Amino acid sequence: MDDDVGIFRTTIGVAPLAAPRRRDLDNVMVDTGSEYNWIPSAVLIDLGVSPVRIDRFETADGRVLDREVGFALVYAGGRSAATAVVFAREGDMVLLGAQGLEGLNLRVDLVRRELVPAGPVPAAHSVGCYGSGASSAAAAKNARTSSSKAVVAVRACQMSRSSTSAARSSPDRQTSKA
């Protein structure tokens, strides 16, 4: 669902981590510019979600807010994930933020105006470190197409393997034959 100014909104579910008693919230703004998910404090308290800390936030208009933060299950797009939730007060917006979307492995499809699977999650490819050169080359190709973090992991792996190979063939490391 969307509104006149083009803000994307959706329905999400929220539940405590310990006993998934779910509450659905309609008309929640999807805001990739907000790190955390902002859920009405009354909803979180009613569900039994407890705050674990207080974080400081800066709003788009420059105000600085202190808000309690806890952890809950969030449901959207047919998926669920444990994530940080801000105890939103009266007047605060209700938001599904970037951490919620990442945990759910969802992204916003602006053309269809809906949440869709984000695709494969980048992961370190350990076979490239210990396997053949072909495995390493495949890992490097996959990493280049998925994420810069994965590229760094593969390069570190390749450097480690190169230095190990160099140490094995070093002239200082000769073995005596009996």
Secondary structure, 3 states (H helix, E strand, C coil): CECCCCCEEEEEEEEECCCCCCEEEEEEEECCCCCCEEEEHHHHHHHCCCEEEEEEEECCCCCEEEEEEEEEEEEECCEEEEEEEEEECCCCCCEECHHHHHHHCEEEECCCCEEEECCCCCCCCHHHHHCCHHHHHHHHHHHHHHCHHHHHHHHHHHHHHHHHHHHHCCCCCCCCCC
